[in-house]
């Protein structure tokens, strides 16, 4: 008979009551929409919450449960201690830990060595934390969790933002942990494409706070692209893109013209986000590359705020750089100045744009909530609304649907499908074909350290 670690009897979650026995060496999944109670359940299991209805009994200590809400917790990499662009200027931070130091990696530890080598290449150990791509960061965070000495590991949406090959590799790692090492692994997921790899699948309520239709909301203001006097959004000709003196992408040549719709593809760590950092004026490397942004050569007098004012930018990790003590209202309205804090009064037109998006994405009740109190999916929506609030003529959508359940995905996808049409310039990064916006008709692919213009 399998050893039972935790017994759950009629535990009350939002509109869901569950009974569940969690045993040794199992790979389990908890499926539910954003705000359905997945994180709440995880916190109860690991002893962070005690005020609940139902019975939870354990044969193990709370210290035997490892749970990190790394999709929402800015303390994982301490990004909130410095500004977003600084991740591209790591030489200003000599005390920043390497991956090897941060993980506490020991090549002589058989368990850690096997798991690490399945997930990441050895040369990443010497990199600093802020040098990682979003996909690499997620893998490192997962390793940090499963390296802890524990019997139960709870992983929050571990596959989000990963390419197909990485998903397969991590799935094999989780199965191996249960099968070969007797570890119990619980995955918190919005959906599950295949249930046959799990011992048990727990379904939570999937209709909690479903976003309402926005057909009655005045949104035409966002469907008209502002008229801007530029033709070339971004141009780079035959230049090497380097990170820490190593060539990440060689001989990059790419021109993006006003109104074009691009999909940028490539494996995790191939350089997609770093390439976009040049366009968004985040990366100081741009000053030495003869890059054209909005018809002007970079470094000829324009400020980064001139550039950012024309761009709505969404990235998988940008929410990690925000102070959790700021309110939803403060964060969204800061998008009018593309700074951390808006230091001026907004106009009546801007107030209308702000209120429209707040209603569109069902954030009225969260307007004055602290950012730290939101779920990971809600944080994603807030950062997306912040990127859109100024109605920018250019969109950089780096994995915009990460961490969203089906309801929020459909709401955002429908909105962006209309919003990204017309003369608005769009560059989208996506790993999954169903996430690609319908207006996208050009493709650039990073493969084998080269950028290829496919169509």
For each residue, the residues with C-beta under 8 A, 3 or more apart:
1:
2: 23 24 25 26
3: 23 24 59
4: 7 21 22 23 24 59
5: 22 23 24 58 59 60 64 151 152 184
6: 20 21 22 45 56 57 58 59 60 152
7: 4 20 21 22 55 56 57 58
8: 11 18 19 20 21 22 54 55 56
9: 19 54 55 56 57
10: 17 18 19 53 54 55
11: 8 17 18 19 20 41 44 52 53 54 55 56
12: 16 17 52 53 54
13: 16 17 18 36 37 40 41 204 205
14: 35 36 37 40 204 205 208
15: 205 207 208
16: 12 13 32 36 37 204 205
17: 10 11 12 13 54
18: 8 10 11 13 41 202 204
19: 8 9 10 11
20: 6 7 8 11 200 202
21: 4 6 7 8
22: 4 5 6 7 8 26 28 45 152 184 186
23: 2 3 4 5 26 184 199
24: 2 3 4 5 151 182 184
25: 2 178 179 182 183 184
26: 2 22 23 178 184 185 199 200
27: 174 175 177 178 184 185 187 197 198 199
28: 22 184 185 186 187 198 199 200 201 202
29: 186 187 188 189 192 195 198 200 201 202
30: 38 41 42 186 187 188 189 201 202 204
31: 189 190 191 192 201 202 203 204 206
32: 16 36 37 38 190 203 204 205 206 208 405
33: 36 190 204 205 206 207 208 210 405 406 407
34: 190 208 209 375 376 377 378 403 404 405 407 408
35: 14 208 209 375 377 378
36: 13 14 16 32 33 204 205 206 208 405
37: 13 14 16 32 40 41 204 205 208
38: 30 32 41 42 156 188 204
39: 42 43 69 72 156 188 375 376
40: 13 14 37 43 44 49
41: 11 13 18 30 37 38 44 45 204
42: 30 38 39 45 46 67 69 154 156 186 188
43: 39 40 46 48 49 67
44: 11 40 41 47 48 49 52 56
45: 6 22 41 42 56 65 67 152 154 186
46: 42 43 62 65 66 67 152 154
47: 44 50 62 65
48: 43 44 67
49: 40 43 44 52
50: 47
51:
52: 11 12 44 49 56
53: 10 11 12
54: 8 9 10 11 12 17
55: 7 8 9 10 11
56: 6 7 8 9 11 44 45 52
57: 6 7 9
58: 5 6 7 61 62
59: 3 4 5 6
60: 5 6 64 65 151 152
61: 58 64
62: 46 47 58 65
63: 150
64: 5 60 61 150 151 152
65: 45 46 47 60 62 150 151 152 153 154
66: 46 145 146 148 150 152 153 154
67: 42 43 45 46 48 145 153 154 156
68: 73 76 141 144 145 156
69: 39 42 72 73 156 376
70: 73 76 138 141 142 145 156
71: 156 157 160 376 403
72: 39 69 156 319 374 375 376 379
73: 68 69 70 76
74: 77 78 79 80 319 320 321 322 324
75: 78 80
76: 68 70 73 141 144 320
77: 74 129 130 137 320
78: 74 75 81
79: 74 82 84 87 130 317 320 321
80: 74 75 320 321 322 323 324
81: 78
82: 79 86 93 321
83: 86 321 340
84: 79 87 282 318 321
85: 88 89 282 283 304
86: 82 83 89 92 93 130
87: 79 84 90 130 131
88: 85 130 274 277 282 283 284 285
89: 85 86 92 93 284
90: 87 93 96 128 130 131 244
91: 94
92: 86 89
93: 82 86 89 90 96 128 130
94: 91
95:
96: 90 93 128 129 130
97: 101 102 128 129
98: 101 102 125 126 127 128 129
99: 102 103 105 124 125 126 127 128 129 132 140
100: 103 105 125 126
101: 97 98 104
102: 97 98 99 129 140 144
103: 99 100 116 125 140 143 144 147
104: 101 147
105: 99 100 112 116 125 147
106: 109 112 113
107: 113
108: 113
109: 106 112 113
110: 113 114
111: 114 115 181
112: 105 106 109 115 116 147
113: 106 107 108 109 110 116 117
114: 110 111 117 118
115: 111 112 118 119 143 146 147 173 177
116: 103 105 112 113 119 120 143
117: 113 114 120 122
118: 114 115 169 172 173 176
119: 115 116 139 142 143 169 170 173
120: 116 117 124 136 139 140 143
121: 124
122: 117 125
123: 126 127
124: 99 120 121 127 132 136 140
125: 98 99 100 103 105 122
126: 98 99 100 123
127: 98 99 123 124 131 132 244
128: 90 93 96 97 98 99 131
129: 77 96 97 98 99 102 132 137 140
130: 77 79 86 87 88 90 93 96
131: 87 90 127 128 243 244
132: 99 124 127 129 136 137 140 269
133: 136 137 268 269 270 271 272 273 274
134: 137 138 161 268 273 315 316 317 398 399
135: 138 139 161 162 163 166 267 268 269
136: 120 124 132 133 139 140 268 269
137: 77 129 132 133 134 140 141 317
138: 70 134 135 141 142 158 160 161 162 316
139: 119 120 135 136 142 143 162 166 170 268
140: 99 102 103 120 124 129 132 136 137 143 144
141: 68 70 76 137 138 144 145
142: 70 119 138 139 145 146 155 158 170
143: 103 115 116 119 120 139 140 146 147
144: 68 76 102 103 140 141 147 148
145: 66 67 68 70 141 142 148 153 155
146: 66 115 142 143 153 155 173 177 183
147: 103 104 105 112 115 143 144
148: 66 144 145 153
149:
150: 63 64 65 66 153 183
151: 5 24 60 64 65 183 184
152: 5 6 22 45 46 60 64 65 66 183 184 185 186
153: 65 66 67 145 146 148 150 177 183 184 185 186
154: 42 45 46 65 66 67 186 188
155: 142 145 146 158 174 185 186 187 188
156: 38 39 42 67 68 69 70 71 72 188 376
157: 71 160 188 189 190 376 403
158: 138 142 155 170 174 187
159: 162 166 167 170 189
160: 71 138 157 316 402 403
161: 134 135 138 268 316 399 402 431
162: 135 138 139 159 166 167 170 268 431
163: 135 166 167 267 268 431
164: 167 168 431
165: 168 169 267
166: 135 139 159 162 163 169 170 267 268
167: 159 162 163 164 170 171
168: 164 165 171 172
169: 118 119 165 166 172 173
170: 119 139 142 158 159 162 166 167 173 174
171: 167 168 174 175 197
172: 118 168 169 175 176
173: 115 118 119 146 169 170 176 177
174: 27 155 158 170 171 177 178 185 187
175: 27 171 172 178 179 197
176: 118 172 173 179 180 181
177: 27 115 146 153 173 174 180 181 183 185
178: 25 26 27 174 175 181 182 183 184 185 199
179: 25 175 176
180: 176 177
181: 111 176 177 178
182: 24 25 178
183: 25 146 150 151 152 153 177 178
184: 5 22 23 24 25 26 27 28 151 152 153 178
185: 26 27 28 152 153 155 174 177 178
186: 22 28 29 30 42 45 152 153 154 155
187: 27 28 29 30 155 158 174 198
188: 29 30 38 39 42 154 155 156 157
189: 29 30 31 157 159 192
190: 31 32 33 34 157 377 403 404 405 406
191: 31 405 406
192: 29 31 189 195 198 201
193:
194: 197
195: 29 192 198 201
196:
197: 27 171 175 194
198: 27 28 29 187 192 195 201
199: 23 26 27 28 178
200: 20 26 28 29
201: 28 29 30 31 192 195 198
202: 18 20 28 29 30 31
203: 31 32 206
204: 13 14 16 18 30 31 32 33 36 37 38 41
205: 13 14 15 16 32 33 36 37 208
206: 31 32 33 36 203 405 406
207: 15 33 210
208: 14 15 32 33 34 35 36 37 205
209: 34 35 362
210: 33 207 407
211: 214 361 362 407 408 411
212: 362
213: 216
214: 211 217 219 359 360 411 415
215:
216: 213
217: 214 356 359 360
218: 221 352 356
219: 214 222 223 356 360 415
220: 223 224
221: 218 224 352 353 356 391
222: 219 353 356 357 388 391 419
223: 219 220 418 419 421 422
224: 220 221 422
225: 391 393 422 423 424
226: 391 392 393
227:
228: 258 294 310 393
229:
230: 233 258 294 295
231: 257 258 295
232: 235 255 256 257 258 292 294 295
233: 230 256 257 258 260 279 293 294 394 425
234: 254 255 256 278 279 291 292 293
235: 232 254 255 256 291 292
236: 239 252 253 254 278 289 290 291 292
237: 253 290
238: 251 252 253
239: 236 251 252 253 289 290 291
240: 247 249 250 251 252
241: 247 248 249 250 252 271 274 275 278 285 289
242: 245 246 247 248 285
243: 131 246 248 271 274
244: 90 127 131
245: 242
246: 242 243
247: 240 241 242 250 449
248: 241 242 243 271 274 449
249: 240 241 252 270 271 274 275 446 449 450 451
250: 240 241 247 449 450
251: 238 239 240 450 451
252: 236 238 239 240 241 249 275 451
253: 236 237 238 239 451
254: 234 235 236 444 451 453
255: 232 234 235
256: 232 233 234 235 260 262 279 425 427
257: 231 232 233 260 425
258: 228 230 231 232 233 393 423 425
259: 422 423 424 425
260: 233 256 257 425 426 442
261: 420 425 426 428 437 439 440 441 442
262: 256 426 427 428 440 442 443 444
263: 428 429 430 436 440 442 443 444
264: 272 275 276 427 428 429 444 445 446
265: 272 429 430 431 443 444 445 446
266: 270 271 272 445 446 447
267: 135 163 165 166 270 446 447
268: 133 134 135 136 139 161 162 163 166
269: 132 133 135 136
270: 133 249 266 267 446 447 449
271: 133 241 243 248 249 266 274 275 446 449
272: 133 264 265 266 275 276 398 429 446
273: 133 134 276 277 315 398 429
274: 88 133 241 243 248 249 271 277 278 283
275: 241 249 252 264 271 272 278 279 446 451
276: 264 272 273 279 280 315 396 398 427 429
277: 88 273 274 280 282 283
278: 234 236 241 274 275 281 282 283 285 286 289 291
279: 233 234 256 275 276 293 311 396 427
280: 276 277 307 308 311 313 396
281: 278 286 293 298 304 307 308
282: 84 85 88 277 278 304
283: 85 88 274 277 278 286
284: 88 89 287
285: 88 241 242 278 288 289
286: 278 281 283 289 291 298 299
287: 284 298 299
288: 285
289: 236 239 241 278 285 286 298
290: 236 237 239 297 298
291: 234 235 236 239 278 286 297 298
292: 232 234 235 236 295 296 297 298
293: 233 234 279 281 296 298 302 307
294: 228 230 232 233 302 307 310
295: 230 231 232 292
296: 292 293 300 301 302
297: 290 291 292 300
298: 281 286 287 289 290 291 292 293 302
299: 286 287
300: 296 297
301: 296
302: 293 294 296 298 306 307
303: 306 307
304: 85 281 282 307 308
305: 308 309 337 338 339
306: 302 303 309 310
307: 280 281 293 294 302 303 304 310 311
308: 280 281 304 305 311 313 338
309: 305 306 338 390 392
310: 228 294 306 307 392 393 394
311: 279 280 307 308 392 394 395 396
312: 387 388 390 392 394 395 396
313: 280 308 318 387 395 396 398
314: 318 383 384 387 395 396 397 398 399 400
315: 134 273 276 318 396 398 399
316: 134 138 160 161 398 399 402
317: 79 134 137 320 321
318: 84 313 314 315 321 322 383
319: 72 74 322 371 379 380 382 383
320: 74 76 77 79 80 317
321: 74 79 80 82 83 84 317 318
322: 74 80 318 319 326 331 340 371 383
323: 80 326 340 371
324: 74 80 370 371 372 373
325: 370 371 372
326: 322 323 330 331 370 371
327: 330 331 367 368 369 370 371
328: 331 332 363 366 367 368 369 371 374 382
329: 332 333 367 368
330: 326 327 333 334 341 342
331: 322 326 327 328 334 335 371 382 383 386
332: 328 329 335 354 357 358 363 382 385 386 389
333: 329 330 336 342 346 354 389
334: 330 331 337 338 339 340 341 342 386
335: 331 332 338 385 386 387 388 389 390
336: 333 342 346 350 389 390
337: 305 334 342 343 344
338: 305 308 309 334 335 390
339: 305 334 342 343
340: 83 322 323 334
341: 330 334
342: 330 333 334 336 337 339 346
343: 337 339
344: 337
345:
346: 333 336 342 350 351 354
347: 350 351
348: 351 352
349: 352 353
350: 336 346 347 353 354 389 390
351: 346 347 348 354 355
352: 218 221 348 349 355 356
353: 221 222 349 350 356 357 389 390 391
354: 332 333 346 350 351 357 358 389
355: 351 352 358 359
356: 217 218 219 221 222 352 353 359 360
357: 222 332 353 354 360 361 363 385 388 389
358: 332 354 355 361 363 364 367 385
359: 214 217 355 356 362 363 364
360: 214 217 219 356 357 411 415
361: 211 357 358 381 384 385 411 412
362: 209 211 212 359 365
363: 328 332 357 358 359 366 367 378 381 382 385
364: 358 359 367
365: 362 369
366: 328 363 369 374 378 382
367: 327 328 329 358 363 364
368: 327 328 329
369: 327 328 365 366 373 374
370: 324 325 326 327 373 374
371: 319 322 323 324 325 326 327 328 331 374 379 382
372: 324 325
373: 324 369 370
374: 72 328 366 369 370 371 378 379 382
375: 34 35 39 72 378 379
376: 34 39 69 71 72 156 157 379 380 403
377: 34 35 190 380 381 403 404 405 408
378: 34 35 363 366 374 375 381 382
379: 72 319 371 374 375 376 382 383
380: 319 376 377 383 384 402 403 404
381: 361 363 377 378 384 385 404 408 412
382: 319 328 331 332 363 366 371 374 378 379 385 386
383: 314 318 319 322 331 379 380 386 387
384: 314 361 380 381 387 388 400 412
385: 332 335 357 358 361 363 381 382 388 389
386: 331 332 334 335 382 383 389
387: 312 313 314 335 383 384 392 395
388: 222 312 335 357 384 385 391 392 419
389: 332 333 335 336 350 353 354 357 385 386
390: 309 312 335 336 338 350 353
391: 221 222 225 226 353 388
392: 226 309 310 311 312 387 388 395
393: 225 226 228 258 310 423 424 425
394: 233 310 311 312 424 425 426 427
395: 311 312 313 314 387 392 419 420 424 425 426 427 428
396: 276 279 280 311 312 313 314 315 427
397: 314 400 416 426 427 428 429 437
398: 134 272 273 276 313 314 315 316 429
399: 134 161 314 315 316 402 429 430 431
400: 314 384 397 412 416 428 435
401: 404 409 412 413 430 435
402: 160 161 316 380 399
403: 34 71 157 160 190 376 377 380
404: 34 190 377 380 381 401 408 409 412
405: 32 33 34 36 190 191 206 377 408 409
406: 33 190 191 206 409 410
407: 33 34 210 211 410 411
408: 34 211 377 381 404 405 411 412
409: 401 404 405 406 412 413
410: 406 407 413 414
411: 211 214 360 361 407 408 414 415
412: 361 381 384 400 401 404 408 409 415 416
413: 401 409 410 416 417 435 437
414: 410 411 417 418
415: 214 219 360 411 412 418 419
416: 397 400 412 413 419 420 437
417: 413 414 420 421 437 438 439
418: 223 414 415 421
419: 222 223 388 395 415 416 424
420: 261 395 416 417 424 426 437 439
421: 223 417 418 424 439
422: 223 224 225 259
423: 225 258 259 393
424: 225 259 393 394 395 419 420 421
425: 233 256 257 258 259 260 261 393 394 395
426: 260 261 262 394 395 397 420 437 439 440
427: 256 262 264 276 279 394 395 396 397
428: 261 262 263 264 395 397 400 436 437 440
429: 263 264 265 272 273 276 397 398 399
430: 263 265 399 401 433 435 436
431: 161 162 163 164 265 399 435
432: 435 436
433: 430 436
434:
435: 400 401 413 430 431 432
436: 263 428 430 432 433 440
437: 261 397 413 416 417 420 426 428 440
438: 417
439: 261 417 420 421 426
440: 261 262 263 426 428 436 437 443
441: 261 455
442: 260 261 262 263 453 455
443: 262 263 265 440 453 454 455
444: 254 262 263 264 265 451 452 453 454
445: 264 265 266 451 452 454
446: 249 264 265 266 267 270 271 272 275 449 450 451 452
447: 266 267 270 450 452
448:
449: 247 248 249 250 270 271 446
450: 249 250 251 446 447
451: 249 251 252 253 254 275 444 445 446
452: 444 445 446 447
453: 254 442 443 444
454: 443 444 445
455: 441 442 443
